[in-house]
Amino acid sequence: MIKKAGVAIIAMYMFTWIGAWGTEAYYMSRTAESYYAHGQEIGNSNLLEGGPDWSVLVVPIVPFVTYTESKYIVGPSHAAGSSRVCIWYGLGEYPLWVIESWIA
């Protein structure tokens, strides 16, 4: 019985980690690509060569609650990121506590 409960808890943590990372990675990549495309449309010469850069770190605290750090960089004059604790609900996330946000 204890083994089954342990396996179930580990499975919920893994499900939270993989699902929340996928959700956040999708959001970051779409945001970065959108800002990059807009910069190209208006002829901004300060864009990164080869496209935008983004990164995501997700650590499950308890199942369906995560600590998330994410950032994107479009060029030297346009970047943003944040650190936050979120509830992940499958299709998105709800921030409970934004620890730090920055925009450059």
trRosetta pair geometry for C-beta under 8 A, 3 or more apart (Angstrom, degrees):
i j d omega theta_ij theta_ji phi_ij phi_ji
1 4 5.9 -55 -153 33 30 110
1 5 6.6 28 152 -16 64 106
2 5 5.7 -54 -149 38 35 111
2 6 6.2 37 152 -21 67 106
3 6 5.7 -55 -148 37 31 112
3 7 6.3 30 154 -18 65 106
4 7 5.8 -53 -146 37 31 110
4 8 6.3 33 153 -21 64 107
5 8 5.6 -54 -148 36 31 113
5 9 6.4 31 154 -19 65 105
6 9 5.8 -54 -147 35 31 109
6 10 6.4 29 155 -16 65 106
7 10 5.8 -55 -147 39 31 111
7 11 6.2 35 153 -22 64 108
8 11 5.6 -54 -147 36 29 114
8 12 6.5 31 154 -20 64 103
9 12 5.8 -52 -149 33 32 110
9 13 6.6 33 152 -17 64 103
9 63 7.3 -125 -152 -42 63 124
10 13 5.7 -53 -151 36 34 112
10 14 6.3 31 153 -17 67 107
11 14 5.7 -55 -145 39 31 110
11 15 6.1 35 154 -21 65 107
12 15 5.6 -51 -142 38 31 114
12 16 6.3 34 155 -20 63 106
12 63 3.8 -19 145 -109 117 138
12 64 7.6 -51 175 -24 103 83
13 16 5.7 -56 -149 37 29 112
13 17 6.2 28 155 -20 65 108
13 60 5.0 171 -153 88 77 153
13 63 5.9 -94 -71 -82 52 79
14 17 5.7 -53 -143 37 30 112
14 18 6.1 20 163 -9 67 110
15 18 6.4 -59 -140 43 24 102
15 19 5.8 15 165 -10 62 120
15 63 7.5 29 65 -143 101 102
16 19 6.2 -64 -136 46 20 105
16 20 5.7 12 170 -12 62 117
16 60 4.4 92 101 -107 125 131
16 63 5.1 -168 -41 -146 138 56
16 64 5.4 -121 -109 -58 119 36
16 65 7.7 -15 -162 31 145 36
16 66 6.5 -180 160 -64 107 104
16 88 6.1 135 -153 60 81 134
17 20 6.4 -60 -137 40 17 103
17 21 6.2 15 162 -17 58 113
17 58 6.1 152 -150 110 61 109
17 59 7.6 -2 -115 -134 98 25
17 60 4.9 -85 -66 -25 83 115
17 66 7.6 140 -99 -107 51 120
18 21 6.0 -59 -146 38 25 110
18 22 6.3 25 157 -19 62 109
19 22 5.8 -57 -149 36 29 111
19 23 6.4 28 156 -18 65 106
19 88 6.4 138 105 150 104 137
19 90 6.7 -43 175 -119 139 45
20 23 5.7 -52 -146 36 33 112
20 24 6.2 26 158 -12 66 109
20 58 4.8 168 106 -164 108 149
20 60 7.2 145 25 -79 142 86
20 66 4.8 149 163 -33 168 160
20 68 6.9 -124 158 -82 119 120
20 86 7.4 150 -149 86 126 120
20 88 4.0 -89 -92 -91 105 159
20 93 6.6 70 -139 -80 94 125
21 24 6.0 -61 -144 43 28 105
21 25 5.8 28 158 -21 66 112
21 56 6.1 137 -151 120 74 126
21 58 4.4 -141 -76 27 79 137
22 25 5.8 -54 -137 38 26 110
22 26 6.3 29 160 -21 62 106
23 26 6.0 -57 -153 33 26 111
23 27 6.5 22 153 -15 62 109
23 88 6.6 159 37 -145 149 110
23 91 7.3 134 -117 171 126 20
23 92 6.2 170 -170 -111 134 30
23 93 6.3 136 116 -29 140 100
24 27 5.7 -56 -148 39 33 111
24 28 6.1 30 156 -18 68 108
24 56 4.8 145 116 -147 114 138
24 58 6.1 158 26 -64 145 122
24 68 5.8 -164 -98 -153 156 133
24 70 5.6 -142 175 -74 117 142
24 93 7.0 9 -70 -6 91 142
25 28 5.8 -54 -142 39 30 109
25 29 6.1 27 161 -17 65 109
25 54 7.8 135 -146 116 62 122
25 56 4.9 -120 -79 19 73 153
26 29 6.2 -59 -145 38 25 106
26 30 6.2 20 159 -14 63 112
27 30 6.1 -61 -146 40 25 107
27 31 6.2 24 158 -19 64 111
27 70 7.9 23 86 173 106 166
28 31 5.8 -58 -145 38 28 111
28 32 6.1 24 160 -15 65 110
28 54 4.3 155 150 175 113 141
28 55 7.7 -101 158 52 159 17
28 56 5.6 -163 3 -61 153 111
28 70 5.2 -135 -81 -174 131 124
28 71 7.7 45 -142 70 128 20
28 72 5.5 175 -169 -61 89 111
29 32 6.0 -56 -143 40 28 108
29 33 6.1 24 160 -15 64 112
29 54 5.9 -153 -81 51 54 150
30 33 6.0 -58 -142 41 26 109
30 34 6.2 30 157 -23 63 109
31 34 5.8 -58 -149 34 27 112
31 35 6.5 19 158 -11 64 107
31 54 7.8 116 67 -102 94 145
31 72 5.9 -171 96 -2 106 162
32 35 6.1 -59 -148 40 29 105
32 36 6.1 30 154 -20 65 111
32 52 3.6 -178 165 124 108 150
32 53 7.3 -134 -161 60 149 22
32 54 4.6 -130 -32 -52 153 123
32 72 3.8 -146 -80 -159 107 136
32 73 7.6 15 -131 46 119 33
32 74 6.2 -175 -155 -75 75 84
33 36 5.5 -55 -142 38 30 114
33 37 6.2 33 158 -20 65 106
33 51 7.5 -10 -106 -164 77 108
33 52 6.1 -137 -72 29 45 129
34 37 5.9 -54 -146 35 27 109
34 38 6.5 27 154 -18 62 107
35 38 5.6 -54 -148 37 33 113
35 39 6.4 37 152 -22 65 105
35 52 6.9 89 71 -87 96 147
35 72 7.4 127 38 121 136 134
35 74 4.7 -95 114 -77 116 150
35 78 6.3 -164 163 149 132 137
36 39 5.6 -54 -152 34 31 114
36 40 6.6 32 150 -18 64 103
36 47 6.3 102 -145 -150 80 125
36 48 7.8 -56 -118 43 116 92
36 51 6.1 44 -174 -154 164 62
36 52 4.3 -125 -55 -40 133 109
36 74 5.0 -160 -77 -138 74 100
37 40 5.7 -52 -151 35 34 112
37 41 6.4 38 150 -23 65 104
38 41 5.5 -51 -149 32 34 115
38 42 6.6 14 160 -4 66 106
39 42 6.4 -65 -146 45 28 96
39 44 3.9 -64 -168 42 87 135
39 46 7.8 -98 -165 70 130 70
39 47 5.0 139 124 -79 138 120
39 74 6.0 151 -19 162 149 127
39 75 6.7 159 -155 -11 163 131
39 78 7.1 -153 -77 35 135 156
40 43 7.6 37 -178 -73 31 27
40 44 7.1 -69 -63 41 26 87
40 47 6.7 -2 -67 -36 74 168
44 47 5.6 99 102 -40 102 98
44 75 6.9 -151 139 2 125 163
46 75 4.3 113 130 160 78 141
46 76 5.6 -90 -177 42 111 91
46 77 5.2 36 123 14 150 111
46 78 7.7 123 107 5 110 96
47 74 6.2 -53 -131 158 80 79
47 75 4.5 -87 -108 -72 33 123
48 51 6.7 -26 92 88 104 23
48 52 6.3 117 45 -106 125 35
48 53 6.2 -55 108 -12 177 98
48 73 6.5 78 -41 121 140 95
48 74 6.6 -152 4 169 101 29
48 75 5.5 -154 -28 -91 68 59
52 72 6.0 13 167 -177 124 103
52 73 6.5 167 -164 83 78 50
52 74 4.9 -31 -109 -104 107 61
53 72 7.0 160 89 -157 49 57
53 73 4.6 -6 61 56 97 101
54 70 7.3 6 -177 -174 97 89
54 71 6.7 -173 -147 96 61 50
54 72 4.0 -16 -100 -104 96 82
54 73 7.3 -175 -75 19 50 63
55 70 6.9 -172 94 -143 53 53
55 71 5.8 6 51 53 86 86
56 68 7.3 -25 -164 -163 87 93
56 69 7.4 157 -157 87 41 57
56 70 4.7 1 -109 -106 74 95
57 68 7.0 157 85 -154 59 46
57 69 4.4 7 53 54 106 99
57 70 7.4 -162 27 -69 61 56
58 66 5.2 -16 -165 -173 92 139
58 67 7.5 151 -156 78 44 51
58 68 5.2 -4 -106 -106 75 82
59 66 6.4 141 71 -161 41 80
59 67 4.7 -13 62 58 99 100
59 68 7.8 -167 26 -72 64 42
60 63 6.7 14 -174 -94 130 34
60 65 7.1 96 -160 75 68 54
60 66 5.3 -51 -100 -99 49 80
61 65 4.7 -56 58 108 107 100
61 66 6.3 175 -1 -110 85 21
61 67 5.9 95 -52 -25 103 89
61 85 7.0 11 -20 -142 148 105
62 65 4.9 27 54 43 81 115
64 87 6.1 17 149 -160 90 74
64 88 5.5 -139 -154 61 58 78
64 89 7.1 55 -159 -84 111 50
65 85 6.9 11 179 179 94 94
65 86 7.2 175 -152 89 53 42
65 87 5.7 -29 -99 -101 71 62
65 88 7.4 -167 -82 13 20 80
65 96 7.6 -1 -143 -4 102 144
66 85 7.2 177 91 -151 41 53
66 86 5.4 -15 61 60 88 88
66 88 5.6 39 -1 -24 119 117
66 93 7.4 -64 46 -130 117 135
67 83 7.5 2 -179 -173 88 87
67 84 7.6 178 -152 93 52 34
67 85 5.6 -28 -98 -98 65 72
68 82 8.0 29 105 99 91 88
68 83 7.3 174 91 -149 50 45
68 84 5.6 -17 61 64 92 79
68 85 7.6 149 17 -102 78 22
68 86 5.5 -4 7 11 127 122
68 93 7.2 42 -12 161 159 170
69 81 7.2 23 -179 177 77 111
69 82 7.4 -157 -139 98 50 44
69 83 4.8 -9 -100 -102 85 80
70 81 6.1 -163 101 -144 48 79
70 82 6.4 1 56 52 80 74
71 79 6.7 21 179 176 103 100
71 80 6.7 -170 -145 99 68 40
71 81 3.0 -19 -98 -92 91 123
71 82 7.7 158 -78 11 68 45
72 79 6.6 -163 96 -146 51 66
72 80 6.2 5 51 55 83 76
72 81 7.2 165 14 -74 50 78
73 78 7.6 130 -161 97 49 62
73 79 4.2 -6 -110 -108 71 112
74 78 4.3 -27 59 96 114 113
74 79 6.7 -165 20 -77 68 58
75 78 5.2 45 48 37 84 93
75 79 7.8 -144 60 -47 37 84
77 104 7.2 -139 -161 134 29 82
78 104 7.1 168 -131 92 11 72
79 103 7.4 166 89 -156 52 44
79 104 4.5 5 54 51 93 109
80 101 7.7 -2 -172 -176 92 85
80 102 6.7 -180 -147 95 53 57
80 103 4.6 -5 -105 -107 94 71
80 104 7.2 -162 -70 21 50 67
81 101 7.4 -176 97 -148 45 51
81 102 5.6 0 58 56 80 93
82 98 6.1 -46 -171 -151 124 101
82 99 7.8 133 176 53 76 71
82 100 6.4 177 -150 93 56 56
82 101 4.3 -8 -104 -104 101 75
82 102 7.3 175 -79 18 56 63
83 98 7.6 115 81 -168 52 57
83 99 4.3 -49 101 64 101 115
83 100 4.7 30 36 44 105 92
83 101 7.9 -143 28 -65 59 48
84 95 4.7 -39 171 -136 143 111
84 96 7.6 146 170 48 93 61
84 97 6.2 171 -157 90 72 52
84 98 4.6 -29 -102 -109 109 55
84 99 5.9 -167 -89 7 42 80
85 95 7.3 102 74 -159 47 66
85 96 4.9 -51 101 62 95 106
85 97 4.4 21 41 49 107 99
85 99 7.2 83 -15 -36 83 103
86 93 4.1 24 166 173 138 122
86 94 6.2 149 -161 71 82 39
86 95 5.1 -48 -98 -99 88 50
86 96 6.3 174 -106 4 27 82
87 93 6.5 160 79 -159 44 70
87 94 4.7 -10 56 56 99 97
87 96 6.2 88 -22 -44 88 108
88 92 7.8 -157 -146 111 60 30
88 93 4.8 -32 -99 -101 63 93
89 92 6.4 -5 55 64 94 65
89 93 7.0 157 12 -102 76 38
89 94 6.8 37 -12 -7 119 102
95 98 5.5 27 168 -60 140 86
98 101 5.8 -4 171 -37 125 108
